[in-house]
Amino acid sequence: MREWFVLMLLISIPLAGIVSADDESDPLSDAGINIVAMRNDSLDKNQDGVTDAIRVVIVLNSTSGQANLRLNLIGEHSGFTVFEEMLMSFENQENASLTYDSWATGEHDLTLEISDGEGRLLKSIDIGLFDLSPSLAIPHVDLQLVGSEIMQTGDSCEIKRNFVDETGPRWGYAGTRSITGTPFTVLDSEDVLDCSNWPAGVYDVEETYQNGLGQTAIDTMQLLIVNRPPPSFSIEVTGSDELVGSPCTIEHVAAASENHQDFEKSWDITPAIAPIGNTSKIDCSNWASGVYKILLTVTNDEEIRTTDGEMLIRIPSEDSNIPDDQSPVLSNGEDTEASKSGIWGILLLSFVCGLAVFLIMVRSPIDDEIGLASISSPIEPDAEGLPTHLDESGILWRKHEDESLDWWDTSTMSWKRW
């Protein structure tokens, strides 16, 4: 029995040696590659006194001629894995250096993997666990307003979108940017937003960013835009109470602090004349005599409008060469030519007046008193010393010193304010 046990022990010794040799086989050595030396260095790349990067240096030797290798420095942190890759092709001996830049504060577990040209893993080396601060710029967004926090519609306004992320794109984890609170759609490529054309309102603008590494950045700002006040302007009239044909202009004049060059100007003139376009100045020198009511409506870019009005009086011209068909011209005195129709009209009027006098004379004394009372009542209205004008419609006007106008109401035989 003892002899059998010794025999079995002698047979098991070489078998154990074979199994041990298989377990200790090294794919890197089998490929003819040996690690001559390796070290890692702690770096402070941003010079803030805290380690933020690890540099791994390795020296390799090839005993089988040309060697093609792939080196991967792998970093793991908070469940995310990133890679630094390097390709090597050499004969005899070569060294390689790979640097891992920290992308977040905390512990980073580093591993170096060496693979052949076809991607087969030859060796995995545990570099260690390192407590690092960020070496790269973490995601950051900043909304910067160029303008006032409270502005009027149409004011110059810009929002600059400052953005940086060195970590996500570096490792292939680029994220997405989104902005809310704007009245119009904003593209990621728009680094500057034009808010000068935004309607009035309160805007809470917020931009967010998140990359594939779980890093986020948020910035908010509030912007208040109020409606611009209605356009302020006056109407300047020159040539009122002047003769037809004399210089006459009607002009829109914006307030000193406003610019109405691009605003819409709509004129409404009574009695109507030829259509007037979007203009700031009108030539009224050849308008027919009469009283004109002038209304002007100015509308700004935000569709806010203001209406103002003025009166214009044009007096018939003394120059008979200037046509004024809509109202009578001034008398030419002795130079006026008499026509036969005018003479017959005078004779007819004389006959009518004579007949009326005859009828009055034969009336009763009471009728005479009533008739005398009616004859003694004034026929022409008393203008009280103010200048008067009879327009083409037969309406009599008088003008006060403050430029206001009255018209004579024949039904009530009294002056009415215009």
C-alpha positions, 0 to 999 in steps of 0.5 A: 500500500505504501508503495502505491502511494509513493508511486502516485505522488511521483506521477502527480508532481509533473502534472502539477508542474504542467498546470502551474505553468499554464496558469502563469502564462503571460499573453504579453510575453507570449507576444514577444513584448516585455515591460522594461519599466513603468511609473505614474506621476501626479500633476497639478495642471491648473496650479491650484495646489491640488492634484488633478491629473495622472501621467503614466509612463511605460517602457516596452521591449519587443523581442519579435521584431515589429510590434503594433500595440494599443494602449488604453488608460481607463478612468472610472468615477461615479459609475462613468468610464472614460478612456485615453487611447494611444497606438504604438508601432515599434521595433526593439524598445519604445516608451509611451506616455499617457495622461489622465485629466480629471473631469470631476472632484473625487476618487478615480480608479485608473487601469492601463490595458495593453492590446495587440493590433487586432484588439486582443487584450494582452495585459491589464495593469491596475494603476491605483485609486487617486483623489483628484480635483477637476483639471478640465473646465466643467460645464458652465452657462452664463446669460449676459444681458446687453441693455437695461433690465427694464426697457421699452419695446424696440430698444436695443437689446441682446442676450449673450449665451456664454457656454463652456464644457471641456469634459463632455466633448473630451470623452465623447459625452457632449450634451445638449443645451436648452433655453426656455422663457423666450417668445421665439424658438432659439437654436443651440448655434445662436450665441447672441439673442436679439431681444429688441423685437420681443413684445412687451412682457416679463421674461424669465429666461433659463438655460440648462446644459447636461452632458453624458457624464451627468454634469449639469449647469443652469443660469437664469435671468429676468427681463422686463419689456414695457410698451413704448408710449404712443408717438408724441408729435405736433402739426405745424400749419403755415399759411392759414388765413392767407390767400390761395396761391400763397405759401402754405405747408402742413408738417408733422413734427415729432417730439424732441426725444423721438424719431418718427422717420419709420412710423406710418403717417395717415392723413385725413382732410375734410373737405377731401382732397387728392389722396396723400401718402405716408409723408411728413409734409404737405404743400397746401398752397394751391388748395381751394379757399375754405376751412379744412379740418386736418387729422393726422394719425401716427402709428409706431412699429408696435402698432401704437397710434396717436391722432392729432388735428389742426384747422386751416383757412384759405382765403380766395385769391385776388389774382383771377388767374389762379383758379378757385372754382369751389368758392367765389373770388374777390370782386374786381371792383370797377373792372368787373364786366357786367353781363346781360343776365345780371341786368335782367336779374337786377330788374327782376329783383327790383320788381319783386321788391316793389311788389313786396313794398306794395303789399306791406303798405296795404296791410293792417296797422297790426301787421305793419307793426309786426312787419316793422319789427321784422324789418328792424331785426338784424339780417346780418350776424354780428361778428363782434369785430372778428374776421369772418369768411364765407366758405364754399358751402355758404357757411359763415365763419368767424375767427377768434384771437386764439385761433378758435372758430365759430360758425353762424347757425341760420336756424337759431340765428346764433354763433356756434363754436367749432 
